[in-house]
Amino acid sequence: MSGTDNPYQDDHGNHDASLGNPKGMGTIDATAKSGETHPAPDEPFLIGANMTGGYGKNGPDILHDCTIAVEKGEVAVIVGPNGAGKSTAMKATFGMLNLRKGHVTLDGTDITALTPQARVQNGMGFVPQTSNIFTSMTVEENLEMGAFIRTDDYTDTMEQVYELFPILRDKRNQPAGELSGGQRQQVAVGRALMTQPKVLLLDEPTAGVSPIVMDELFDRIIEVARSGISILMVEQNAKQALEIADKGYVLVQGANAHTGTGQSLLADPEVRKSFLGG
């Protein structure tokens, strides 16, 4: 596929430091029913612990005893080589993977048996890599769709989204499909924030964007975390992502290879040599 064929590849000379839009996502079974939740004290705010599993009932395991966690109001980043299982690990915490071993807890409650839909109701927001906006709807209608689980007045939340992404206020009445790839990603993130999540999952949000757009995105991610929302992010720009991360996970072949603070991983000679270009 050429750059002209891919609507997410070209930022159309966007100078408003808008976000980029990468590629690839899993699927959600809309017919699946949720199980029960159970108390899970003394664990991180969100944790997928000792996760082993793959896609489909009989698919091969992609994750192997993998553990990913993030504390409240912090940024955790998953990095690693292509095919390491980074996005798969994140999707597992969101219920998009069949776990044959391990569990997922959120805010002290075991949610392993919940469907992705139920996890949204319990405070998780997920921004996939593609197919993450309604192109025929306006920007504001997209944000309103994000508030579908809300029964209260969500106008204050929408105003907060517009303050976080000012370009969306200017384009609120424009069809989202007419926006640049970066602006579309802002719509996707904004719509996830409309659910008032406790945890926001971002799957490779800066893939294919310019350095200035990436820096602006990371600034906005830090703002969201400072508001008390936990951020779990898969990133291909490993060095830049670890610079803003409270916690970092390096995965290799679906398993934990290195775990530490963002700064400790940046300073680790083996991590730098193998994953950060020296």
C-alpha positions in Angstrom: 0.0 0.0 0.0 1.4 3.4 -1.0 1.3 6.5 1.2 -1.4 7.9 -1.0 -3.5 4.8 -0.5 -3.3 4.9 3.2 -5.4 7.8 4.8 -3.5 7.5 8.0 0.0 7.8 6.6 -0.1 11.4 5.4 -0.5 14.2 7.9 -1.4 16.6 5.0 1.2 19.2 6.2 -0.6 19.3 9.5 1.1 22.0 11.7 -1.2 21.9 14.7 0.9 19.2 16.4 -2.1 16.8 16.0 -1.8 13.1 16.6 -1.0 10.3 14.1 -2.9 7.2 13.3 -1.2 3.8 12.9 -2.5 0.3 12.0 -3.9 -3.0 13.3 -6.3 -4.2 15.9 -8.0 -7.3 17.3 -11.7 -8.1 17.4 -14.4 -8.0 20.0 -17.1 -10.6 20.2 -20.3 -8.6 20.7 -22.3 -11.7 21.6 -20.0 -12.8 24.5 -21.3 -12.6 28.0 -19.3 -11.5 31.0 -18.6 -13.6 34.1 -18.3 -12.3 37.6 -15.8 -9.9 39.2 -13.9 -10.7 42.4 -12.0 -8.6 44.9 -8.2 -8.6 44.3 -6.5 -6.6 47.0 -2.8 -5.6 47.2 -2.2 -5.5 43.5 -1.3 -2.6 41.1 -4.2 -0.4 39.9 -4.3 -2.4 36.6 -2.4 -5.6 36.2 -2.4 -8.5 33.7 -0.5 -11.1 35.7 1.3 -14.2 34.4 -0.7 -14.0 31.2 -0.4 -17.0 28.8 -2.7 -17.3 25.8 -3.4 -16.5 22.2 -6.2 -15.7 19.7 -9.1 -18.1 19.2 -9.9 -21.1 21.2 -7.3 -23.3 19.6 -4.7 -20.7 18.5 -1.1 -21.0 19.6 0.1 -19.1 22.7 1.5 -15.6 21.9 2.0 -14.5 25.5 4.1 -16.6 27.8 3.7 -15.9 31.5 3.7 -12.2 30.7 3.0 -9.5 33.3 2.0 -5.9 32.6 0.9 -3.4 35.2 0.3 0.3 35.8 -0.4 2.3 38.9 -3.0 5.0 39.2 -2.1 8.2 37.4 1.1 6.8 36.0 2.3 6.0 32.5 3.4 2.5 31.7 5.0 1.7 28.3 5.3 -1.6 26.5 8.2 -1.8 24.0 10.1 -4.4 22.1 10.9 -5.7 18.6 8.3 -6.4 16.0 6.3 -9.5 16.7 7.2 -9.4 20.4 3.5 -9.5 21.5 3.3 -5.9 22.7 -0.2 -5.1 21.3 -1.3 -8.6 22.2 -0.4 -8.1 25.8 -2.4 -4.8 25.9 -5.4 -6.5 24.3 -5.2 -9.3 26.8 -5.7 -6.8 29.6 -8.8 -5.5 27.7 -10.3 -9.0 27.3 -9.6 -9.5 23.6 -7.5 -12.6 24.1 -8.2 -16.1 25.5 -6.1 -16.4 28.5 -5.2 -20.0 29.4 -3.3 -18.8 32.4 -3.1 -15.7 34.5 -5.6 -13.0 35.6 -6.4 -9.3 35.1 -7.4 -7.0 37.9 -8.5 -3.4 37.9 -8.8 -1.2 41.0 -8.7 -4.1 43.3 -11.2 -6.2 41.4 -10.5 -9.4 39.3 -12.0 -8.7 35.9 -10.6 -11.7 34.1 -14.0 -13.0 33.2 -15.4 -9.7 31.9 -16.0 -9.0 28.2 -14.3 -5.9 26.7 -17.7 -4.2 26.7 -18.1 -4.8 30.5 -14.5 -3.6 31.1 -15.4 -0.3 29.5 -18.3 -0.1 32.0 -15.8 -0.8 34.7 -13.5 2.0 33.8 -11.2 1.0 30.9 -10.8 3.0 27.7 -9.1 1.5 24.6 -7.9 3.3 21.5 -7.0 0.8 18.8 -4.7 1.5 15.9 -7.3 1.7 13.1 -11.0 1.8 12.5 -11.2 4.0 15.6 -13.5 6.8 14.4 -16.9 7.1 12.6 -15.8 8.8 9.4 -19.2 10.0 8.3 -20.0 11.6 11.6 -18.8 15.0 12.7 -16.1 15.4 15.3 -18.6 16.3 18.0 -20.9 13.4 17.1 -17.9 11.1 17.5 -17.3 12.5 21.0 -20.9 12.0 21.8 -20.7 8.4 20.7 -18.0 8.0 23.3 -20.4 9.0 26.0 -22.9 6.2 25.1 -22.5 4.6 28.6 -23.0 7.9 30.4 -26.4 8.7 32.0 -25.2 12.0 33.4 -24.5 15.4 31.7 -21.3 14.9 29.8 -20.8 18.5 28.5 -18.1 19.2 31.0 -16.1 16.2 29.8 -16.5 17.3 26.2 -15.2 20.7 27.2 -12.2 19.1 28.8 -11.5 17.1 25.6 -11.7 20.4 23.6 -9.2 22.0 26.0 -6.9 19.0 25.6 -7.2 19.1 21.8 -8.1 22.6 20.7 -8.1 21.8 17.0 -11.1 19.5 17.6 -13.1 22.5 18.8 -12.4 24.3 15.6 -13.5 21.3 13.5 -16.3 20.1 15.8 -18.9 20.3 12.9 -16.7 18.8 10.3 -17.0 15.1 9.3 -14.2 13.2 11.0 -13.4 11.4 7.8 -12.2 14.8 6.3 -9.6 15.3 9.0 -5.9 14.6 8.7 -4.6 11.3 10.1 -3.3 13.1 13.1 -6.5 14.9 13.8 -8.4 11.6 13.5 -6.3 10.1 16.2 -7.2 13.1 18.5 -10.8 12.3 17.9 -10.2 8.6 18.8 -8.5 9.5 22.0 -11.0 12.2 22.9 -13.9 9.7 22.3 -12.2 7.2 24.7 -11.9 10.0 27.3 -15.6 10.7 27.1 -16.3 7.5 29.0 -14.3 8.9 32.0 -12.0 6.0 32.1 -9.8 5.0 35.1 -7.3 3.5 32.7 -6.6 4.5 29.0 -5.0 1.9 26.7 -3.2 3.4 23.6 -2.0 1.0 20.9 1.0 2.6 19.1 -0.4 6.1 19.0 2.6 7.7 17.4 3.3 5.3 14.5 4.2 7.1 11.3 4.0 10.7 12.7 6.6 13.4 12.6 8.8 14.2 15.7 6.8 17.4 16.4 3.5 15.5 16.4 5.0 12.7 18.5 6.2 15.2 21.1 2.9 16.9 21.2 1.1 13.6 21.7 3.4 12.6 24.6 2.7 16.0 26.2 -1.0 15.4 26.0 -0.5 11.8 27.4 1.3 13.3 30.4 -1.5 15.8 31.0 -4.1 12.9 31.0 -2.0 11.0 33.5 -1.7 14.0 35.8 -5.5 14.1 35.9 -5.4 10.7 37.6 -6.0 8.5 34.6 -3.6 5.6 34.3 -2.0 5.2 30.8 -0.9 1.9 29.4 0.7 2.4 26.0 2.3 0.2 23.3 5.0 2.3 21.5 7.3 1.7 18.6 9.3 4.9 19.4 10.8 3.2 22.4 13.4 5.7 23.5 11.0 8.7 23.5 8.2 6.7 25.2 10.5 5.5 28.0 11.5 9.1 28.6 8.0 9.8 29.8 7.2 6.4 31.4 7.0 5.8 35.1 7.2 2.1 34.3 8.5 0.2 31.2 8.2 -3.3 29.9 10.4 -4.8 27.2 8.8 -7.9 25.7 10.5 -10.5 23.5 8.5 -13.4 22.0 5.6 -12.7 24.3 7.5 -12.8 27.5 9.0 -10.2 29.9 12.6 -9.6 29.0 13.2 -6.4 31.0 11.1 -4.5 33.5 11.9 -1.2 35.4 11.3 2.5 35.5 11.6 4.3 32.2 14.8 5.9 33.3 16.4 2.7 34.5 15.6 0.9 31.2 17.1 3.8 29.3 20.3 3.5 31.4 20.5 -0.3 31.0 23.4 -1.1 28.6 21.7 -4.3 27.4 18.4 -2.6 26.7 20.1 0.2 25.0 22.2 -2.1 22.8 19.4 -4.5 21.9 16.4 -2.3 21.7 17.3 1.4 21.6 20.0 1.5 19.0 23.0 1.6 21.3 
